[in-house]
Amino acid sequence: MTRPTRQRGAALLTAILVVALGTILATNLLWLSTLDQRRTAAALASDQGIQYVLSAEGWVNDILQQDLEDSPDADHLGEAWATQIEPLPIEGGYIYGSIVDLQGLFNLNNLLRPGGAEDEVMVQQFERLLRILEIDPMLVGPVIDWLDPDVEPRFPLSGEDDAYSRLEPQYRVANGMMTTPSELLAISGFTPEIYARLAPYVTVLPMGTNLNANTAPQVVLASLFDEPDLNRAGDLVEQRGETGFESVRETFEGLVSEEILPRIDGVSEHFMLVGEVTIGDTTLTINSVLQRHESGRTRTLFRSFGVQ
């Protein structure tokens, strides 16, 4: 091959390399630009979604306040707050949600009394709830160890610091009230499968909160009896219908122990808004725990967001 021919070959190869590099750079810039656009769109949709769900929270406040004015002596599943909110169209998507009466569920923080001592009545009810769900009732031990202020392990199963010091990463027990039921996943003995079975029936509220029998599911009602009976609880659910019991005390007197009777009633002050807003490809969820004061004013105790 002559020198001019070799030079032309080298020039052609150089030109090909330049074109290839230019194509790679252009493609990379286009990809980065597309990512930036998607990030910006997602951030904007997320911000819009937060404003929508906060507006929904304000709407729920109005619903709960009106409910208290209309029926101050009872909260039941036939009231407006218990109605599933159908998906509502918004610009670029939709929003929907529901309101849950948290006092219809077992309050895990009730396992202790003020001061940190075990509440035997609530401990026994929780053990019955676990048995109904075919979960080892001895798991109540690690839960109490997680809550109580001392470092003494509860037998036969315990969950003080030594139970978690061998894990990776290591962590310590809370030694205080739970702020969310999902804390159970951090407690010794609770697997995701066990948590999924238990989660629909438990909540975390201030210590000493009563159970609302007008909204409690069949499983929770069955845990009130010294001998759990799902059939009897089912009869009670049918009896209360959507309008609740005419008198909770008269209905349960003689059915439950004298110790547990004062722990149940038919009114609630703690609710949770479970909302979801979708804008474009972005979906944001909110779980807001609301407390309704006897004056009708509602405040947010806990709020969590999720973006998918």
N, C-alpha and C positions, 0 to 999 in steps of 0.2 A: 504494500500500500504506500502511495506517495505521501509526502508531507502534507500537501494541501488537502488530500482526502482525509488524513488523520485529524487535521485541524477542523475540517467540517464535521467530522464525527464527534469530536470533543465539544464543539459548539452546540451541536444538536442535543447531546447528552446534558450539557449545562442548561439548555433551554427547557428540557423536559423536567429536570430537577427544580428549576425555578418555578415552573408552572405547578408542579406537585406541591412544593412548599407553599406557594400562594393559595392553592386550593385548600390545603390543610389549615392554614391560618384563617382563611375566610370562613371555613366550616366551623372552626373553633370559636371565632368571634360570633357567628350566627347562633351557635349553641349556647354560649354564655349570655347573649342578648335574650334568647328565648327563656333561659332559666331566670334571668332578672325579671322579665315580664311576668312569668308565672309566680315568682316570689312576691312581686308587687301586687298582683291580682289576688293571691291568697291572703296576703296581709290585709289588704283593703276589705276583702270579703269577711275575714275574721273580725276586723274592727266593726264592720257593719253588723255582723252577727251578734257581737257582744251587746251592741246598743239595742238590737231587737229583743234579745233574751232579758235584758235588764228592764225593758219596757213591759215584757210579759210578767216579770216579777212584780212590777208596780200594779199591773192589772190583777194579779192574784191577790195582792194586798187589799184591793178594793172589794174583790169577791168575798174574802174572808171577813172583812169588816161588815159587809152587808149581811152575811150569814149570821154573824153574832147578833146583829140587831133583829133579824127575823126570828131566830130560834136560839136564844141564849142558854137554854137548859139541855140541849142535846146536839150532838154532831153524828150524822149517820150517812149512809151511802146513797140516800135518796136526795141529798141536797145538791145545790148547783156546783159547789166546789168539787164534788166527786165525779162530775161529768167529764168524759174524755174530750179534750179539745181537738176538734177535727183539723187537719192541715189547712192552714190559711195562706193564700197566695201573697207574696211580697215581691218587690222588685228583684227579679233574677232568681227567684226560688220560692220557698215556702217555710212556714213555721208551725209547729204543733207541740203539744205537751199534755201533761196531766198533773193532778195534785194528789199526793199520797198523805193519808193521816198517819203520821209516825207513831202516834200513841196507840194505834191498833197493833203494834208490833212489840216484841219483848225488848225491853231496854237493858242492854248489857251492863250499863253503869249502875243499875239497880242491884247488882250482885253484892255491892258494898253499901254499908250505912255511912252517913256522915261521920268522919273520924277514922274510917278505914276498916272497921270490923265487918265480917261477913254478915250478910242478911240471909239467914237460914231459909226463910220463906221463899225468897227469890232464887236462892241456890237450888232448892228442891224443885221449883218450877222449871228452871233451866235444865236440870237433869232430866225431867220428864219430857221436855221439848226435844232434847237430844235423842232420847229413847224412841220417841214417836218417829223421828226422822232416821232411825236406825244408825245413829252416830254414838260412839262410845261415850256414855255419860261421865266417865272419869276425866274427860277433856275439860270439864268445868274447873279442875284444879289449875292447869296452866293459865286459864283466863283470869282466875282470881289472883294468881301470882303476878300476872301482868298489871292488874289494877291496884293491888294493895300496896301500902307504903313500906312494908317491911321486906326483909331479905330472907325470911324463913320459907323454905320450900314446902308446898302442900302435898301431902302424900295421898294416894300412891303415885299419881302423876304430878309432876311439878314443872314450873317454868320460870325459875329465878335466873339470875345472871349466868350461873354455871351451865345452864342448858343452852346458852347461846354463845358462850365463850369459845366453843370449839368449832363454830361455823366460820365460813369464809364468804363475805366479810363478817367480822364479829360485831355484835351490838348488845345493848343492855335492855332490860325490861323498862317499860314506861313508868311504872310505879305511880300511876295517875289515871284519871278518867280517859276513856277513849274519845276520839274526836270523829272517827268514822268506822263503820263496821268492817271495812277492809283491813283494819289493823289485825284482825283475826289471822290473816295470812302470814303475819310475822310471828305468831304464837306457836310454840312447840306443839306438834301433833295435828295441826290444821293444814290439810292439803287443799289444793285448788278444788278438788272434787267435793270434799267435805264442806268447804266454804260455799260453793255453788248450791249445795243442798240446803244450807242453813240461812244464807243471805236473805231470801225473801221474807223471813219471819223475825228478823232481829234489827234493832236500830241502836243508836247511841244518843241519849238525851240527858239533860241534867238529872242528877241523882234524886230518887224519890218520886219520879213522874209516874202517875197512875196509867193503867191500861184502859183504853176505850173499848168496851165490849161490843159497842154498836158497829165497830169497823174491823175488829180483829178477825183474821181468817180462821177457818175451822181448826187448823193445826194448833194455833196459839190458844184458842178457847179450850181445846182438849187438854192442854198442858196445865190448865187451872185445877183440874180434878186430881184428887189424891191418887186415883187409879185412872190414868188417861183413857178416854173413851171417844174415839173419832165419831162413832155413830151418834152418841149423845150430843157431841159438839155440832154435828151436822143438823140434828133436829133443832138446835138453838139457832143456827144460821138461818134455817127455814122459818123459824118462828119470828125472828126479828125482821125478816124481809128487807126492804129498802128503807123503811122508816124507823128502824131501831126498836129496842125494847121499850115498852111502856114504862117500866121501872126496872133498872138494872139490879138494884139491891134486892127487890122482891123476887126477881127471876132467879138470881144466883144464891139466894139465901137457902141454905140446906144442901145445895149442890157442891159448894166449895167450902173449905175450912174457914173458921172464924178469923184466922190470921190473914188469909188472902182476900177476904171479902172487902175490907177497906181499901185494897189496892186497885180495885176496878170501879169504873163509873161509865158515864155515857157522854162525856164532853172531852174536848181536846183543845190544846193551845199550841201544839207543835205539828207543823205540816212541812212537806217537801214538794217543791216545784221541780218536776223532771221535764225539761224542755229541750227541743232540738230545732235548730234552724239550718237550712241548707241554702247556700247562695252559690250558684255555679257548681264547681266541683268541690267546694269546701263545705264540710258539715261540722257544726259546733254544737256541743251539748252542754247543758247546765244542770246542776243539782243544787238547789238553794233550800236550806233548812230555815224555815220561818217560824217565829214565835208570835202568837197573837195574844196581846195583853187583854185583860178583862175590860179595859177601856175601849177596845176595838183596834187600837194602834198595833201595827205589825212591824217587827224588826227582823233583819236577816242575821242569823246566828253563824251560819257557815255557808260558803258558796264555793263551788268548784266548777272549773271549765274543762272541756276536752275538745280537741280539734282532730278531725280525721282527714 
